[in-house]
């Protein structure tokens, strides 16, 4: 039904499309002033209005939206499709398989568990950088990937056959977000519904926080937890409060010597400082005309880093140009333009800005060469300050005495800065303070490794490898470096992991792959590698030197995440940088070298070579992109996107509508639905709970559920050894997300986790209370469960920052945690906790563990949430009888979230709903 009579016809190339035209509401509500993103949500409501879940009141609330009224009303969003990557996708499909078993146990049809909308899973997170800097790296890494992940891939092949509306893009194709951007996204979707051919905006949710990359193409979508994505796949609308929309105006043009990476780091810094968590960010302004779509996608990709739900760009001429470049059909491009113009979704220079909740402005001429680190992507550093900031980090960590105030310029050192021609000007520099070092041999040659030496230099991640300009810049810089005789320092592990197969093709066409290979940047795989923690082992000699010398080693990568312990467990500091700067740091070999003051090395004549001597001009980069990046490359690369390599085609695929769970350490039937009843059981008071983990601020989902290497002496490693898995076959925590036994042991197991209940420790360590015995967090969780003691987690601000890892919630729940009390939450993790039946509680303003005098050793009793209150009372009593009482806010924000929590999670809610619907249908039929 559509009570507002917005259904109309759009004629494009002789085809008639039915559309819900939001401009029909202009006279009644003045919808033209709405932000672009809210117009898309409004169309979604009009198309799905049913008088029950979506009513006239919901539509009016959004159509009459005004800045400042953002949180007044809950609405539903029904995405057109769902996209998964394999680290988060495998557990999602495992859950669906387990739900089919549970449906059978409830006496219902297992086939009811089936995606109701199109779902694409791109296998991109499983390749690791085992071999590098060699011509056979790509082939060997691919073979190892199939060898390690055969059981997972067989399971996904089964899912591809067993479920409708489910496609798998095989490994070795590219990174999920780049495949989405270059191939999967329609921008405007057409779908037959009854006798009508409908056209509507392409929208989606994905099980990766960087799903927002597609916002650069004008497609509304964002990252959700795997649990929420599964519900969307099964036909459940996503509920949200009408969001605040922050307008980000872009003006001017980028200066010489800067890249899209420099721009996105500045945008991230600005928006983190502004505070946009849980808000939509919408980019507008005449400066967009000078911003290629690849740059827009780079900015949108980083929405999780600046905290926004999405970071969307409008549809304009640049959108159409990109669709043509990437080989989309002209009929699709014509439909996109016609639909966007008809719906008021088209951008032109000079357009009046929409009404926004708040505004940010950036003149592109302000952008400066930058990196970010050493622990967070929002911690931007001007390149000219990078060396000093690293030394300051050493001082703050107590590894270096306070830097002297009267450092004098060093002999023969120069400072170089980009001028309007991209050249450099000598200005002067500072001495480098002494740091800790160790001597060692590498392949028989004597070496010296210092604090701050770069041991990983990786061109990786969708953030930048989607962008031909920065990739060409890296290739041109490599070419000039080789022409001047420069080489990468021998202790640096180099790698190039393109986001799609198009990248090496245009680099080869431009004759830039060879100089990159000469510097060790061979293609190691097509997927998410170093950025996700799949950096692989360091050369053993380098690894031993770091451990023996207890050095603060560094990595530089063109990714989007640099959280503690994420990139490599032996590398303490990690920096995000543009691809050309990754190459430059590989040449320099150290974070202690100021790339704007000191030479990268010497040429054959002994003359110093500065960064600006080899930095390509914007004109050179633009010419390379224009000449060598063509639509034919995209057409060729995506012609057989679902076919896969021979290893994929030869996999044995089990059959059947329900999965016959084999003995496997990769895929194991989870216990989530064991003993599920047809009816829900009210949640009792949480009484005399113990604190399992007490944490500070900015604890990420990487801290809660790491994805990297599995250590042999960790609970997960000990489990795998007990199952007969050799150390060489451990793979990673991310690849074993289909096995709950591994994942619950990996929860809170990040090597950099600092649990305040175990002062001075790092990693999976806590104390069992009240006896105070030190043990792993997993062991404590199991002991508390045997003792029937409920658990809580105490945390600070921004709890759950980062990736949309459903296992950060699943693992928390399986360890026995009933509630988390934090100062604030990141959006996705809060939703995931609810989605798995964990109660998210928030200290009230002015309260925190310190101000309340909580040590974490108390027994916590929390009042009942059965009546859906806004707050709960907490009573914390320590073993000496001291009592602290305080009130917390419940961060269950919508009525539907309350339904999920009461059922024990989203999946339990969906399962009971489907089983109930079938029972009612059976009764109706029999009657």
N, C-alpha and C positions, 0 to 999 in steps of 0.2 A: 504494500500500500504506500501511497505518497499523498499526504493530505495537503501539500502545498502546490500541487499541479506544476511541478518543475520538469516533468518528462517532455522532452522535445526531440527533434530530429536534426542531425548534422549530416550534411551531404559532403562526401569527400571522394573524388575520382569515381563518381557514379555509384558509390555504395552509400546506403542509408544507415546511419548509426543512431541508436536511441541513447540519449544522454540525459542526466539530471542536471539541468542548466541552473547553476546557482545565481546567475545574473537575473533570473526571474524574481528573485527575492530582493532586488535592489530597491524598488520603490517602497516596499514594506519595511525593510530593515537596514538599508544602506550598506550592503555587504561589500561594496567595492573597496571600503576602507580597511577591510580585514587583512591581516598578514597572509601571505601566500600559503603558508603551512596550514592555517586555520581554514582557508578556503577548501583545501584538500580534505580536511576532516569534516567540513560541512557537507561536501558532496558525498562522503562516505556515510554520513548519517541519513541524508536524503535517500540514498540508494537502499539502505537497510532498514528504513523505518518499518516497524511491525506493530506499533501500537502497544507493545508490551515492554521489551527491553529498550527500544528506541521509540520515543514518543514525540509529539509536537513540541512538548515542553523542552526536551533535550535540544531539538533543532533551534527553537527560539533562543535558548540560552546561549548557543554558540553564535547564531546569527546576530545577536545583539551584544556580543562580547565587547567589553570596553577595557582598556588598560586599568589595572587595579582590581578587576573583578575575576581574576584568573582562576582562583581556587573555589569559586562559588558552586560549581555544578560538576557532577560526574557524568562522563559520556562514554560511549562504547566506540571502539575502533576495530573494524574487521579488515585485516590486511588481505591484499589480493593473493599473496604468496608468502612462503617461508623459505629462508635460506639457512643452511647449516654448514659448518666445517666439521671435519672428522673428529677432532678432539672432543667437541661438544655434541656432535651429531651422533657418534656411536652410542653414548649413554642414552640419548633421546630415543634411538631406535631400540635399544635394549629395554627401555621402559615400556615402549609400545608392545614389544614382544611379551614382556611380563604381564602387561595389562590384558593381552589376549588370553593368557593362561588364567588370569584372575576372573575374566568374564566367564570362562568355561566353569570355573569353580562356583560362580554365583548363578550358574544355570542359564546363562545367556549366550548369544552367538558371538564367538571370538572375532568374526569378521566385522563386527560393529566398530572395532578398534581399527580405524583406517583414516588416513589423511583425507580431509574434506576439501582442501584447497591444494594447489600445486606446491610441491616441496622439492627443492634441489639441494643435494649435499655434495659439496666439493671437497675431495680428499686432498688436503694441502698442508696439514700440520705434522705429518709423520716422517718426512724426510729429515735426516740429520747430516751434519757436516762431518762425516768420518774422514773422507778423502778430500783434500783441497790442494790448490796450486799444482794441478796436474791435468793432462788432457783426458785421463780416464776417470776423473772425479765424478762427473755426472753419471756415468754408467755404473760405477761401483756403488755410489750412494743409492741409486735406484734399486740395484740388486739387493743391497742390505735392507732397504726399506721393505721390499716384498718379503724377504726372508723373515724379518722381525714381525711383520704385521699380517702375515698370511691369514691367521685365524680371524682377525678383525675384518679383513677384506672379504673373506668368505661370508661372514655374517652380513656385511653390507650388500653383497650380491644376493643373498637370500632375501633381504629386505626389499631390494629392488624388484624382485619377482613376487613377493608375498603381498606388498602394499600397493594400492592404486595411488595415482598422483604423486609418485615418488621416483625421482631420477637421481642417478649418481654420476658425477663427473669424476672419472678415474684419476688416480695419482699421476703426477708428472705433467699435469695440464697447466696449472698456475695457481695463484693465490685466490681464494674465494672472492674477495672483494674486487679484484681486478677482472676475474671472469664475469662477475656480476655487472661491472661497469662496462666492459667491452662487448659482452655478448648476451647475457641473460635478461637484462633490464629492457623493458619496452617503453618506458616513460608514460605512454598511454596504452592501456591494455584493451583488447577487444575480446569479448566472450559471448557466445550465444546463450541466452537464457529464455527458454520457451521459444516463441516465434520472433523474438527480438534479438538483433545484433547490438549488444551494449558496448559502449566505449566509456572508459573511466580511467582515472589516474592509476598508474602502477604504484602500488604500495606494498610494503613488506615489513616483517620483523625477522631478525636473524639471531642465531646463537653465538654471535661474536660481537663484542661491544663496538667493533669498528665497522659494523654493518652500515653505519652512518656515512661511509665513503660514498654511497650511492646518492646521498643528498646533493653532491656536486652536480649531478645530472638532472636535478629537479625532481627526484623521486623521494617521497617521504618514507622513511623507514628508520628503525633504530634497533639497537641490540637489546635482547631480553635473555633471561636465563633459559636453559634448556627446558626447564619445567613449564614455564609460561609459553614457550614456543610449541611444546607438545600440545598444550591446551588449545592454542590457535590452530594447529594442524587438525585437531579433532572438532573444530567448528565453534570453539568458544571465542567470543569477542574479547578483546583486551580492554579493560576498563582503565580510565585515567581521569583525573580532574582536568578541566579545561586549563591548559597551561598558560603560564606567562610566556610572552614572546619578546625576546630582546632583539631589537634591530641593530645590526652592525653595518654601519655605512662605510664603504670603501671609496676613496678618492685617489686621484693622482696616478703615478706610474712608479714602477720599481727602479731603484738606482742601479748603476753599473756595479758588477761584482757581487750581486745578491741573487739568491735563488728562492724557489717556492718553499724550501725547507726553512730558510731564514724567516720568511713571511709567516709560516704556520707556527713557528716557535714564538714569534711576537704575538700572534693572535691568541695562542694558548696562554701566554703570560698575562695578557690583558684581561681575558675572560675569566681566568682563575682568580685574578685579583678582584674583578667585578663581582663574582659570585653568581654563577648561572646553573648550579646543580639543580636538576629536575626541570629546567626551563628549556624552551625551544630557542634557538638562535637562528636568525634569518639575515642573510647577507644581501645588501642592496647598495645602490649608488652607481654613479656613472663610471667609477673606477673598475666596475666589473667588465667593462668593454675591453680593457687591456689585460684581463685575467683569463688565460686559457683554461679550458675545462679541466685539464689535468691538474692545474694549480688549485682550482676550486675543489677538486676531489681530494687533494692533499689536505686542504683545510678541513673539509668535512670529515675526513678520516679521523682526525684528532679530536672530534667532539667529546669522546670519553675523557681525554686528557684535560680539556678545559671544563668538563663536568656537565655539559649540556646533554639533554636527551637526543637532540639532533642539531645539525648545523647546516641549514638548507639554503640552496641557491635557487633563484627562479629559472623558468624556461625562457630562453631567448635565442638569438641567432647563433650564439656560440654553442648552445646545446645541439642545434641542428647540424652545425659544422662537425661536431664530434660524432654524431650519429652517422653522418656520411663517411667520415674518416674510418670508423670502425666497421664499415661494411653493412650497416643496416639497410633494409629495402627502402627504396624511395617512397613506396606507398606508406610505410610506417612513418617516415619522416614527415610526409604531407599530413598524415593524421595527427601527429604530435603538434604541428604548427596550427592546424585548423582548430583542434580541440582547445589548445592553450589560449588562442585568441578569443574563441567563443566563450570561454569560461572566465575570462579576465585573469588568466594565469600567465600572460605574456609580458615580458619586460622590454622596455625601450629606454634609451638614454633620456633623461629629463622627466621621467615619471615621478609623480608625487609619491613620497614615502607613505607607506601604510601607517596605521596607528600601532604603536608598539608600547609594551609595558615599560621599557627602558631603552636607552640608546647608548651605543659605543661608536666611536669614529676612529678610523685609521687612514692617514695619508700614506700611501704606499712609498712615498719618497723617504719616510722615516725608517724604513726597514734597514737593518744592519746585519752584516755577516755574524752568525750566531751558532752556538751549540747549546745543549741543555744537559744538565746533570749536576752531581754524579748519581742521584738516586731518583729524581722525579722529572717527568717531562715538562712540567710547568716552570722549572728552575732554569730559565733562559740566562745565558751568559754571552755578552759581546765577545766575539772572537778575540779581540784585542786584550780582553781581561782573562781569558781562559787559563793561561799559565799561572797568573797570580792567584786566581780563585782555586786552582788545584793545590797550590802551596798553602793557601789559607785553610783548605780542607785538612791537610796534613797537620797543621797547627791545631785545629779544632779537635782532631782525633788523638792529639798528644804524641804524634810521631815526629814532630819537627818543632824545634824551639821557635819562639816568637820571631817573626821576620824583622830584620833590622830596619830602622827608619831612614838610614842615610846610605842606602845602596847607591853605588856610583856606576855609571855606564861601563859596560864591558868593552874591551878592545875588539874592534872589527865586527861589532854587532850593530845592526840597523833595525829601525822600526819601519815597516812598510804599511801603507794604508791605500785603499782603493781610491783613486781620484776619478774624475769624470771620464777619463779615457781608459780606466781599468788598469793604469800603471801603478808604480809605487814611488813614494817619496821618502827619503831618509830623514829620520827625525831623532833617533836615539833610543836607548833601551836600558833595562836593568839587569843586574847580575842575577843568576839563578842560585837560590840557597842550596846548600848541600843536602842530600837526602840519603836514605839507607840504600845499600846495594848488596849484591852477591855475585861472585864470579862463578861461572859454570862452563861446561863444554856443550856445544850444540853441533851434532854431527861431526865431532872431532875438532871443531874450531873453538878457541877460547872466546867467551862472551862475558859481558857484565850486564846484569839486569838490575834496574833501579825501581824504587817507588815511582809510580806514575808512568812506567813504560807501557806502551800499548801492545797488548798481546793478542787482541782480536780486532780486526778491521773488516767489517762486513757490510757490503751493499745488499741490503735485505729488506723485506717487508713491503706490503702493499702501499704504505705511506708514500714512498718515493719511487719504487720501481714501476708505478703506474704512469710516471711522468717522464715523457721522452726528453724534455728539456734538461732535467737534472742528470738523466742517464747519459745523454750526449755530452753534457759538460764534464762528467766523470771520465768519459772516453777521450775527449779532447785534452783534458789535463794529463791523463796517462800518456797520451801520445807525445805531448810536449816534454813531459818528464823523461821519457825514454830517449827523446832526441837530445836532451841535455845530459844523458848518461846516468840519471838517478835510478836507484833501486830501492825496493822495500827493505826495511830492517829485517834481519833473519829471524828474530824472535816473534814476528807478527804473523798470526794465522789469518790469512786473507780468504775472502769468499765473495761470490756473486750469486745471489739466488733471485732471479727475476720473477716478477709477478705473473708474467705470461710468456709464451713462446715467441711472441712478437719481438720482445726486447732484443735478444741476441741477433735476430734477423736484421733489424735496422742498424744495430751496431756493426755487424759484419758488412752490411751494405756501405756504411760510412768508413769502413776500414779501421774501426776503433776497437774491435774485439781483440785483435792481436796485441796492441800495446797494453791493454788491460790484462791479458794473459801473461805477458812478459813481466808484469808486476805482481803476478800471483792471483789475479782476480778472474780465475776460471769459473765457468758456470758449474755450480755444485748441485743444483737441483732447482725445480720449479715449485716453490712452495714457501711457507713461512718457516724459516730456519732459526737464525740467531736471535731474532726478536722474540720468539716464543720460548727460548731456552734450549733449542735444538742446535746449539753451536758445536756440539761434539767435543771430544777430548782435545786438550792442548797437547802439543808434542811433549812426550814424557819428560824430556830434559827441562823444558820450560816449566812444566807443572811442578817438578821436584824443586826447582830453584825458587818458585813462588812460595812453596810450603816451607822449605828449609830456611829461606830468608825472611819468612813472614812478611812478604812484600805486599804493598797496596798496588796491585796491577790494575790496568785500565782496558776497557774496550771502547771502541768507537763504531757506531752502527747507524745506518740510515733508516732506523725503525721508529716506532712510536712508543715503546715502553722501555724503561731502564730501571725498574724497581729493584730493590736489593735482592740478591740471590737469584734473579731471573735469568740473566744472560749466561752466566757460568758461575758455578759455586766457588771457584778459586779466584774470581775476578771481582774485586770489591767496589770499584768505581766504573760507572758506565755512562757514556755520553752519546746523545743523539746529535746527528750532524747530516748535512746534505751528502749525497754520493761523492761529489768532487772533494769535499773535505774529508770524507772517509779515506779516499786515496791519498790525500795530502798527509793525514796523520799516520798512515801506513808508511809513507816515505820518511816522515820525521821520527816515528817510532816512540814518541813520548808525549805525554800531556804537559810536561814541564817546559817544552819548547813553545815559545810564543810565535805562532805562524805569521803574525804581522810584524815581527821585529827580527826574527832570526832565520837564517837560511835553512832550507830543507836538506841541503847537502851541497856538494861541489860537483861541477862538471869536469870533463876530461882535462881541462886546462887549469883546474884548481880554483876556478872562480865560483863564488857562492851563487846558489840558485834560490831565489826567493819565490814564495807562493805566487806573488803577482807577476812574476816572470813567466809563469806557465798557466796562469788562469785565463780561460778563454773568454772572449768578449761576448756580449749578448747577441751581437750580430752574427758571430760565428756559430753560436748555438742555434739561433733561429734558422740560419741557412741549412745547417745539418738536419734539423727536424723537418724543414720544408722539403728538402731533397730526398730524404731517405725513409721517412715515415709515411706509408701509403695505405690506402684501404685494401689493396690486394694482399698485403701482409696479414691483415686481420682476417680476411676471408679465407685465406689458406690455413691459418692456424686454428680456426674454429670450424672448419669443414666437417671434421669427424670428432667433435668434442666429447661425445659420450662413448667412443669406441675403446680407447685405452690401449696400452702396450700389450704385447703378447703375454706377459706374465699375468696381466689382469684377465685376459680372455681365457687363459688356461686354468683358472681357478675352479676347483670342484665346488659346485653350488648345491647346498642341501635344499630340499623342497618342502612343501606343506604350508598350511596357513598358520600353524603354530610352530615355534622353533623347538627343535629337539636339542636341548642344551648339552653340548659335548663337554668332556673334561677339558678345561681350558683355563689358563691364567690370564687371558685377555677378555673373554666374554663369559660372564657368569650370571645366572639368574639372580636378580636382586631380591632382598627380603622385604621390600617395601609393602607388598600387598598380602603377605602371609597372614592368614586368619582374618582377612577383611570381612566385616559384617555389612549387611545390607543397610543398616541404620547407623547414624553417627552416635558417638558417646560424648557427653559433655565433659569438658576439660576440668579436672579438679584443681583445687588450690595447689600451687607449687610450694611444698612445705619442706623446710630444713634442707634446701638445696645447697650444694657446695660449688665453689667457683673452680672451674677446670683450668681456665686461662684468664689472666688479667693483663690487658694490653694498653698501650698508649695511643697516640694519634696516628692517623694516616696508615692504618693497617690495611693492606691491600688483599685482594683475593689471591694474589701470589703468595702472600704470607699464610693465608688460611689453607689454600689448596694449590701448592706449587705444581708446575707442569714439567720441570726439568729432570735432571738425572736422579736415579734412585741409588742411594748410598748403601753399600752392603751391610753396614752396621745400624741402619735405620729400621724401624718396625716393618716397613714395606719390603726392604731388602731381605730382612730375616725371613719374612713370609715366603718370598719367592725362592730363596735358597731351600726352605723346608719343602717346597713343592718340586724340587729338582731342577730349578731353572739356574743355569750357569750365569756367572757375573756378566759375561759378554752378551748374554741375551736379555738382560734386564730391560733394555729399551728405556722409556721415560714414563714418568707418572702420567703425563698427558695422554700417551698412547694406551695406557691401561685403565682408562676411565670406564671401560665396560666391565670391570671387575671390582665390586664393592669391597672385597677383602683387602685389595691393594689400596684403594682410595681412602677408606676410613683410617687405615694406618698412615696414609700420607697427609691426613688432615692436621693442620697446624705443625707441619714438619719442615717448613722452610728453614734453611740453615741460618738465616738472619733473623728469625723470629725471636723477640725478646719478651719472655713471659715474666712479669713482675713478681709472680709467685715463686720464681726461682732466680733470684737476683744474681747477676754476673754470668748467667748462662745464655747461650744462643741455640736455637733449634728446638726440637721436640722434647722439651724438658718441663716437668711440673712437679709439684709436691702433692702427694695424697694426704688428705686431711681426715681426721685430726692428728694422725701420727707423724706427719711431716716427712714421710719417706719419699726420696727423690726417685722419679721413674719417667718413662716416656709418657707423653700425653695420651697416646693410644692405650697403653697399659693402665693408666689411671682411669680412663673412661670405662674400660672393661671391668676394673675392680669396683668402681662406683656402681656399675649396673648390677654386678653380683650382690652388692650390698643394698640394692634397690634405693640408691640415693640419687635424686634428681640433680641436674647440673645447670649452672649458668655461666655465661662469659661476660666479663666486664671489659669495656673498651672506651676509647676516647673519641675524638672527632674524626669524621670522614671514615667511618668503619666500612670496609668492603670496597674501597676504591679499586678501580681497574677492570679487569676482564670479567665478562658475564659468565662466571663459572658456577654452574649449578651444584657442582660437587663441594663448593665452599659451604653451601647450605646442607646438602645431603650428608656430607661427612660430619658436619656439626651435629646433625640430628642423630646419626647412627652412633656417635660417641655418647649419646645420652643427654645432650644439651636441650633443655626445654625453653630457655629464654636467653636473649642477649640484652644487656643494658649498656647503651653507648650514648655518647654526647650528640652524635649525628651519624647519619648513614648515607652512603651513596645509593642512588636510586635502584640499580639492578639488584644489588645484594639484599637490600631490604625486601624487595619483591620476592627474591628467591627464598629468603628465610620463611616468609609467610607461605610461599608455595610448597614448602616442605614441613609445615606445621611447627616452626620455631617462632616464638613470640618476640617481635622486635620492640623493645622498650627504650625510651629515651629520657635521660635525666632532664629535669626541668631547668629552665634558664637560671644560671648561677650555680647549679649543682654539678658536681663531678665526684669521682671517687676520692680525690684528695680533699676537697672542701668538706665532704661528709665524713672524712676520717676512716674510709674503708681500706682495709689491708688485703682483702680478698680471702682472708682466713675465716670469715664469718659463716654462719648458717643463714641462708636467705629464705624467707617465706613471703610469697607474692600472692596477693588476693586474687580471687577468681575473675576470669574474663568472660564468663558465660553470658552475661547480660550486655555485652558490647559497650562497656564503659569507655570514656575518653582517657581516664587515668586509672592507675592501680596503686595500691599502697604496698610498700616493701618494708619488711622488718628484718634487719641484719643484726644477729647476735653473735658475739665472739665467744670463745671457750671460757673466758673469764666472767661471762655474764653481762658484759657491756652491750647495750642495745642502741642501734641507730635506726630511726624510722624516717622514711622519706617517700615522696610521691613521684611517680614516673608517668610520662605520657605514653600511650599505646600508639605505635606507628603503623597501625592498620588503618589505611586512609580512605577506603571505599567500602560500601556494603558488600560488593562481590568478594573483596579480599577477606571480609569476615566470614563469608561462606566457605572460602578455601581453607581458612585457618580452622574453623569448626570441624571440617571434614578430615583434618590432618594433612591437608595439602591439596593442590590443584588436581593432581592425578586421581586422588581418591574421590574428589568431588565429581570429576568427569566420569569416572568409572561407575559410581553409584547412580549418576544421572542417566547414563546410557542404559544400565541394567534396569532401572526403574521405568524408563520410557518403553523398553521392550516388554516388560511385564504388563504395563498398562495397555500396550497394543494387543498383547495376547488375550487379556481379559476382554477388551473391546471386541476382538474377533470372535471369541467364544460366545459372547453375549448376542 
